[in-house]
Amino acid sequence: MITPRISASSYSNTAPLVWSFLYGANHGKVEIILDNAPARSAALLAQDRVDAALVPVIASQLIDGVKVIPAVCVGAKRRVRSVCLVTRGADLADVRSVSLDTSSRTSVVLTKIIFREFFGFEPAWRDSEPNIEAMLSESDAALLIGDPALLISGCGTQTPDLDPESEIQDLRSYDLAELWHQYTGLGFIFAMWMTRRETCSIDFAAARDEGLTHLDEIAANYQSEIGLNKAEMLAYLSDNIAYSPDDSMMAGMKLYFELAGKSGLIKTVRETAFI
């Protein structure tokens, strides 16, 4: 029997979904590839190099033949904390340029929707590595995702570990899930498991449930790596991140695709195919 191969990002918010495959009941049953960038998992899925991948939801609109595995996600009902627009203190209405962390296509498209559809204007976009000092040296705002965003003042409880001589002061962050909820009243889904196979034998919901029983352990593992204390990590993983999509989050995903199509960020809006 061929061992299934799966891929996911190594950000802390995916840890409950992959814990079972690394340490739990599913250990040894799959080959798992971890990478910091969710976009990398999407590329592996598009190249048909994995049987399933935890990928940005926009991939369902971009990858041919992809099917979404239901009931499991990385999302937020209101505030996510780890997907943020950051400025030196400026209001978003005054932003004229944005450096984009392109690690997640979903967050990039969401950022463009927020400016085009909700704010009614479009800044200049620049692709960038996720380095806050470099990003804000060339743009008015920066899109950060994942664990780096947790270290930005306003997203977590601690300020980022910047160079003491850095000129970047008084950083101000805007939570993208909060902005989405403010303008739509809906939750948001950032990533889901997807496959290009006709069937999938992996029980991702059971793997999630097992991972969620180990949040204490996961929080302890990441607190030193990220720089947040255990209580903050637990609050993030249990209160901010939602691992099961509710009706509001599913409606939010549908509206997100519709607005992406309206804004010309995807060619056509596909009906989401579930396995």
C-alpha positions in Angstrom: 0.0 0.0 0.0 1.3 3.4 -1.0 1.6 5.8 2.0 -0.4 9.0 1.3 1.5 12.2 1.2 0.1 15.4 2.7 1.3 19.0 3.1 0.6 21.8 5.5 2.2 25.0 6.8 4.2 24.8 9.9 2.6 27.9 11.5 1.3 27.4 15.0 -2.3 27.8 13.9 -2.1 24.5 11.9 -0.5 22.5 14.7 -3.8 21.1 16.1 -4.6 19.8 12.6 -1.3 18.1 12.0 -0.5 16.9 15.6 -2.0 13.5 15.0 0.1 12.9 12.0 3.3 13.9 13.7 2.8 12.4 17.2 -0.6 10.8 17.6 -2.8 8.0 16.2 -2.0 8.8 12.6 1.8 8.9 13.1 3.4 6.8 10.4 0.2 6.5 8.4 1.1 9.5 6.1 4.1 11.2 4.8 3.8 14.9 5.8 5.6 17.9 4.3 5.7 21.0 6.4 6.7 24.5 5.2 6.3 28.0 6.6 4.4 29.3 3.5 0.9 28.0 2.9 1.4 28.9 -0.7 4.0 26.2 -0.9 1.4 23.6 0.0 -0.9 25.0 -2.7 2.0 24.6 -5.2 2.5 21.0 -4.3 -1.2 20.3 -4.7 -1.3 22.0 -8.0 1.7 20.0 -9.2 0.0 16.8 -8.0 2.9 16.0 -5.7 0.7 15.4 -2.7 -2.5 13.5 -2.1 -4.0 16.3 0.1 -2.9 19.6 1.4 -4.0 22.3 3.9 -4.0 25.3 1.6 -5.4 28.8 1.3 -9.1 28.6 0.4 -8.5 30.7 -2.8 -6.8 27.6 -4.2 -10.2 26.1 -4.7 -10.8 28.8 -7.3 -7.4 28.5 -8.9 -6.4 24.8 -9.1 -8.1 22.6 -11.6 -9.8 19.5 -10.4 -9.5 20.4 -6.7 -12.0 19.2 -4.1 -12.4 20.6 -0.6 -12.5 18.3 2.3 -15.4 19.6 4.5 -15.7 20.2 8.3 -12.1 21.2 9.0 -10.5 24.6 8.5 -8.3 27.3 9.8 -10.6 30.3 10.2 -11.9 32.9 12.6 -15.3 33.9 13.7 -14.3 37.5 14.4 -10.6 38.2 15.2 -7.7 36.0 14.0 -4.7 37.9 15.4 -2.3 36.4 12.9 -3.3 38.1 9.6 -2.7 41.8 10.0 -2.1 45.0 8.1 0.6 46.9 9.9 1.4 50.7 9.6 3.7 53.0 11.4 0.6 54.5 13.0 -1.3 55.6 9.9 -5.0 55.0 9.4 -5.7 52.6 6.5 -7.5 55.4 4.8 -4.2 57.2 4.4 -2.3 54.2 3.0 -1.1 54.5 -0.5 1.3 51.5 -0.8 1.2 48.0 0.7 4.0 45.4 0.9 2.4 42.0 0.7 3.6 38.8 2.3 2.7 36.5 -0.5 3.0 33.3 1.6 -0.8 33.1 1.5 -2.8 34.0 -1.7 -6.0 34.0 0.4 -4.7 36.9 2.6 -3.4 38.8 -0.4 -6.7 38.6 -2.2 -8.5 39.5 1.0 -6.3 42.6 1.5 -7.1 43.8 -2.1 -10.8 43.2 -1.5 -10.8 45.2 1.6 -9.2 48.2 -0.1 -11.2 47.9 -3.4 -14.6 47.0 -2.1 -14.7 48.4 1.4 -12.5 51.4 1.3 -13.1 52.4 -2.3 -9.5 52.9 -3.4 -6.5 50.9 -4.4 -2.9 51.5 -3.1 0.2 50.4 -5.0 1.1 46.7 -4.2 4.6 45.3 -3.7 5.4 41.7 -3.1 7.8 41.3 -0.2 9.5 38.8 2.2 7.9 38.9 5.6 10.3 41.3 7.3 8.4 44.1 8.9 11.3 46.7 8.9 12.0 46.1 5.2 8.3 46.1 4.3 7.6 49.4 6.1 10.8 51.0 4.7 9.2 50.9 1.2 5.5 51.0 1.9 2.9 52.7 4.1 1.6 49.3 5.2 2.6 45.7 5.4 0.5 42.5 5.2 1.9 39.9 7.6 0.5 36.4 8.2 1.1 33.6 10.5 3.4 33.6 13.5 5.3 36.7 12.5 2.1 38.7 12.8 1.5 37.5 16.3 4.6 39.4 17.4 3.3 42.8 16.1 2.0 45.2 18.7 -1.8 45.0 18.7 -1.9 41.4 17.4 -0.2 39.9 20.4 0.8 41.2 23.8 4.4 41.7 23.0 6.2 44.1 20.7 8.3 42.7 17.9 11.9 41.9 18.4 13.2 44.8 16.3 16.7 46.2 16.0 17.2 48.6 19.0 18.2 51.2 16.5 15.2 50.7 14.3 13.3 53.8 13.3 10.0 51.9 13.3 8.0 53.1 16.3 4.4 53.0 17.3 3.4 50.2 15.0 -0.4 49.9 14.5 -2.0 46.7 13.3 -5.4 46.0 11.8 -6.8 42.5 12.0 -8.1 41.3 8.6 -10.7 39.0 10.0 -12.0 41.9 12.2 -12.1 44.2 9.2 -14.0 41.5 7.2 -16.5 41.0 10.0 -16.9 44.7 10.4 -18.0 45.2 6.8 -19.8 41.9 6.2 -20.9 40.6 9.6 -19.5 37.2 8.7 -16.7 34.9 9.8 -13.8 34.0 7.5 -12.0 30.8 6.5 -8.3 31.1 5.6 -7.4 27.5 4.8 -8.9 24.1 4.3 -7.7 20.6 3.4 -8.0 19.9 -0.3 -7.3 17.1 -2.7 -7.3 16.3 -6.4 -8.1 12.7 -5.8 -11.6 11.2 -6.3 -11.6 9.9 -2.7 -9.7 10.6 0.5 -9.2 7.9 3.1 -7.7 10.2 5.7 -10.0 11.3 8.5 -8.9 14.9 8.9 -11.8 15.6 11.4 -10.7 12.9 13.7 -7.1 14.1 13.4 -8.2 17.6 14.3 -10.2 16.4 17.3 -7.1 14.5 18.6 -4.9 17.6 18.1 -7.3 19.8 20.0 -6.9 17.6 23.1 -3.2 18.6 23.1 -3.4 22.4 23.0 -1.4 22.7 26.2 1.4 20.8 24.7 1.2 22.6 21.4 1.2 26.0 23.2 4.2 25.0 25.2 6.1 23.9 22.1 5.5 27.2 20.3 5.8 29.8 23.1 9.6 29.9 23.0 9.7 29.8 19.3 7.2 32.6 18.8 7.8 34.7 21.9 4.4 34.7 23.4 3.7 33.1 26.8 1.7 29.9 27.1 -1.5 31.7 28.2 -1.4 33.9 25.1 -0.7 30.9 22.8 -3.6 29.0 24.3 -5.9 31.9 23.9 -4.9 32.3 20.3 -5.3 28.6 19.5 -8.5 28.1 21.4 -10.3 31.5 21.2 -9.1 33.1 18.0 -8.6 30.2 15.6 -11.7 28.2 14.6 -11.0 24.7 13.3 -14.6 23.8 12.4 -16.4 26.1 10.0 -19.8 27.3 11.1 -22.6 28.7 8.8 -21.3 32.3 9.1 -17.8 31.2 8.1 -19.1 29.2 5.1 -21.2 32.2 4.0 -18.1 34.4 4.4 -16.1 32.1 2.1 -18.9 32.2 -0.5 -19.0 36.0 -0.4 -15.2 36.2 -0.4 -15.1 34.3 -3.7 -17.9 36.4 -5.2 -16.0 39.7 -4.3 -12.8 38.2 -5.6 -14.5 37.6 -8.9 -16.2 41.1 -8.9 -12.8 42.7 -8.3 -11.1 40.8 -11.1 -8.8 38.9 -8.6 -9.9 35.6 -10.0 -11.1 34.9 -13.6 -14.3 33.2 -12.8 -16.1 32.1 -9.6 -16.2 28.4 -9.4 -18.8 26.4 -7.4 -16.9 24.9 -4.5 -16.6 21.2 -5.0 -16.6 19.1 -1.8 -15.4 15.6 -1.6 
